[in-house]
Amino acid sequence: MKNNVIKVSGLNKDFKISKNYDSFFKRIFSNSSETISAISDFNFTVETGEILGILGKNGAGKTSLIKMLTGILTPTSGEIEVIGYCPQKNRYKYTFSIGVVLGQKSLLWYNIPVIESLKLYKSIYGIDDEKFNKRLALFERGFAIKKLLDVPVRKLSLGERMKCEIVASLLHDPTVLFLDEPTIGLDVISKEQIHKFLKRMNKELDTTIIITTHNLDDIEKLCNRVLLIDHGKKIFDGAKDHLLSLDDKKTIIVKGKLNISPSVSQYLVNENQNVYKFQCSKDNINIIGEILKDSPEISDIEIYNNNLEMIISKIYKGEIVLNDCPN
């Protein structure tokens, strides 16, 4: 049985903001403020070697949560323990055990070659030459970054820079890696390379990875567990496969002129210019046979399983109730 590398208990984070008065003078001279809850009564644990994906709408509290886990923000109340450290109290020692990539904050110096930034981190973390060269060789095999090392950061593409950011965050072999929107704005090939490399690091080194993202492809390709946040509260915490099982409906798109029988019409969702959308459970997939039998003028049929994006959209719209889900 693996140990819990992260323990969060009763976590709360409130922000005080000035009231937005219509009058300019009231805004300037008034001391009135209101309290906004970013994270409310949060509890969860993460085992060594897990890859946890944290999802939520804009403003749901994802970034506030990861900033508290990394020690950047101080909680209003509650407890956080990561690798035996309180991130806010043991900040110096703690930062030697974690890696952090925040999408909008660069780890690399803008005007100097990548290798010079990495050498600086080598000195900061006290990495000897042998280990530094071994780590670089590992990253070169996984990311093909050799040709990028002597290039100033300002001349790198977004995808190239993100690869080098991840290399910098992993240089000192951290126990836990925190990634905030690691693939935002990247092309398909760059995303695939990052996914493969992170899975390799997780498998070979048992690195625990925490990802906050809007890109559900990151979750589908990397994570074995998903945590959903809405208005600062945890609404789901469980296996990705369990989340996928919440809606096993299949979507059927039919193009052509249809004669829809009463037995098939109950599954019709909408129709637009001879394009019909049906939804049914896997147990009722035989409606395709009835459609084909009754409608000879069909030009195309497509069948889709409900994916993670569809299911999460339904959760936030209230179409899927999570009362029976593990929390």
N, C-alpha and C positions, 0 to 999 in steps of 0.2 A: 504494500500500500504506500502510495506517494504522500509526502508531507505537503501541507498547505504553505505555499510560498508567500501568499497574500491573504491577510485577514482584515476585513472591514466590518465594523460593528457600530450601529446607531449613528451613522455619519450624516451630518447636516452642514450645509453651507448657505448662509444668508448674505445678501448684499444690500447695503443701504444706498438708496438713490434719492436725489433731490426731486421734489414734486415738480411736475411740469406745469407751471402757472402760465396763463395767457399773457399776463402783464410782465413786461421786461423787468420792471423794478421789483416786483414780487419775487421773481426768480433770483435776482441779485442779492436782495436783502433778507429773504426769508430763510430761516434755519430748518424749516419743515422737511422731513424726508419720509420715505416709506421703505419697508423691508420686503425684498424679493427673495423667495426661497429658490435657490438653484439646485440643491440636492436635499432630499428630505428622507430621513430615517432609512438610510441605505445599509444593507447587510449582504455580504457575500464573501466567499473564499475562492482562491485559485490554487490548484495543485501544481507542483513542479512539472514542467514540460507541457502544460496545457497551452493551447492557442485560443484565447478568448476574444470574440468580436463584440464590441459595444456599439449598438445602433440606436439612433433616435433622430427625430426631426431637428431642424435648426432651433437652437435655444432650449433643447430638451435637458441639457446639463452634462453632455458627454465631455466637453473640453474642461469644464470645472472639475469633473470627477478625475480625469487623468492628470490634471495639474495638482490636485491634492495627493494623488498616488505618487507623483514624482517629487513632491515637496515644494512645488512652486507656490501653491496656495495653502493657507492654513485653514483647517475646518473651523466652523463655528462651534461644533460639538461632535462627540463621537471619537472612535479610535481607528487608527490605521496602523497595521504592522506589515512591513514588506521585508522579507529575508531576515526577520528578527529585529529590524530597525523601525523606529518611528521616523518617517521621512522628514518631518519638520524639526525634530530634536537632534537627530544624528546625521545632519545633512552632509557633512564632509565625508564621513566614512561611507554613507549610503550611496553617494554618487559614484563611488568606485565599483559598486556592485550592479548598477543598472545602466542601460543605454536608452537614450531618448531621441526621437526624431519628431519634432513638431513641424508640420507642413509649412508654416509661414516663418519659422525661425531657423536660419541656417547655422550649421555647426562649422562651416568652412569659411575661411577668409576670402573675401570677394576678389581681391586683386592679386593674389599669389597662387602659384600652382597647387594642385590638390595634395601632392606629396609633401609639401611644406606644412600644410595644415595637419596632415597625419603625423609628421615628425614632431610637431608641437604637442599633439595628444600623447604621443609615445613618451615624451618627457614628462608631461603632467601625470600620467598614470604609472610612471616608473617601469615601463616595459623594456626588457633587455633586447639587444639587437637580434638574437636568435629567434625569440618569440615574435618580434615585430616582422621579421622576414617571412616566418612561417605563416603568420596571419595574412600578410599581403599576398603570398602565393595562393592561399585558400581563396581569397576574394577575387584574385585574378582569374582563377579557374571558374568560379561561380558567376562572375559578373563581366568578365573580359574587360577589366578596367585599366590594363597596363598602358594602353595608348592615351588614357585620360590623365594619368598621374602628373604629367609635366605641363598640363594645360591650366591656365588661370581659370578660376571658378566662373568668372564673368563670361567666359567664352563657351561654357558648357550649355547644352540643351537642358530642358527641364528634366527629361528622363535620365540623362547622364549625371546631372547634379544630384538627383534623388538617389541613384545608385551609390554615389560617393558619400552622401550623407549617411546612408545605412552602413557603409563600410566604416566611417568614423565612429558611429554609435556602437559598433561591434568590435572595435579594435582591441579593447581591453578584456574581451571575453566576459561580458556581463551575464549575471544569472537571469535577469529579467529585462526584456526589451519592450519599451513603450513606443508605439507608433500612432501618430495622429494624422490621418488622411495621407498615408504613404504613397498612394498611386494617383492622387488628384491631378488631372490634366495630362496623364501619361498616355502614350500610344499603346496599342495592343501588345506589341513585342516587348516593350519595356516592362509592362505589367506582368507578362508571363515570366520574364527573367527574375523579377523581384519575388513573385510567388514561389518559383522553384527554389530560389536561393534561401528564402526564409524557411520553407519546409525542410530543406536540407540541414540548416542550422538547428532547427527544432529536433530533428531526428538524430543527428550525429552528436550534438552537444547538450541535448535536453534543455535548450533555452526556452524559458517561459515567455510567451509573446502576448501582449495586450494591444489590440488594434481598435481605434475608433475610426469609423469611416462612413461615408455615404455610398460608397461603391460596393454594391452587394456581391459583385464578382469576387472581391477580396474575401468576403465571408464564405462564399460557396467554395472557393478554391483552397482556403487556408484553415478556417476555423472548425473545431469540433464542438464548440459551445458558443451560445449567443446570449447576450444580455441586452434586453430592450429597456430604454428609458423614455418616459413621457412626463413632461413638466416636473422633472427632478425626481421622479419616483420610478422604482423598478417595477415593470409590469410583466416581465418574463425573464427567467434565468434557467436555461436548460440546454439540452443537446440540440444541435442544429437539425438532426433527423426528426426529433420530436416536433420541432416547429414546422417542418415540411409536412408532417403527417396531419396537421390540424385541418387541412383542406385537401382532400384527395380528388377533387373534381377535375375533369378533363374538359378542355375547351375545343370545340370543333368548329372550324370555319369552312363553309361550303359556298362555292361560287357557281351560279347558274340559275335556271328557272326551276323552282321547287313546287311540288304539290305536297303540302304539309298535312299529314293526317292528324287527327286529334291526339293519338298516342305519342306523336313526336312534338306537337306544338307546346306541350308543357315544359319542354327543355329549351325553347327558343328564347334567347336573351334580347336580340335586336336584329333588324334587317335594314340594309341600306343599299339601294341600287343592285339588287340581286346578289348581295353578299350577306350571308346568314351566319349568325353566331349562336351556337348552342353550347350549353353547359350541362354536364351530367356526371354522375359518379362512375367509377370504373365498372361497377356492377351493371350499369345501364348502357354501356358502350355499344350494345347491339342495335341502338337506334340508327347507327350508320347504315346497317343493312336495310332498315325500313326506308330511310331517305333514298338510297340508291334504287330500291324496288319501285318506289312511287314516283321518282323524278328522273327520267332518262336524260334530260338536258343539263347535265352537271359538267362543268369544265375543270373543277379542282376541289379537292378536300384536304384540309390540313388539321392535324390533331396535336394539341399541346397539353402537357402536364402543367398544373399550377406551380410556378416557381417561387423562390423565396421573395422576390420583389412583389408578386401578386399577393402573397399571404400577408406580408408585413403591411402592405397598403390596406388590406382588408381589416387588419388589427387596428390601425390608427383611424380608420373610418368607422369602427365599431361593428363591422360586419362579422367579425370573429370575436367571441367572448373568451377571455383568458382565465375565467374563474377556476377552471379545472386544471390549469397548467401549473407545473412545479415552480415555486418561487423560493 
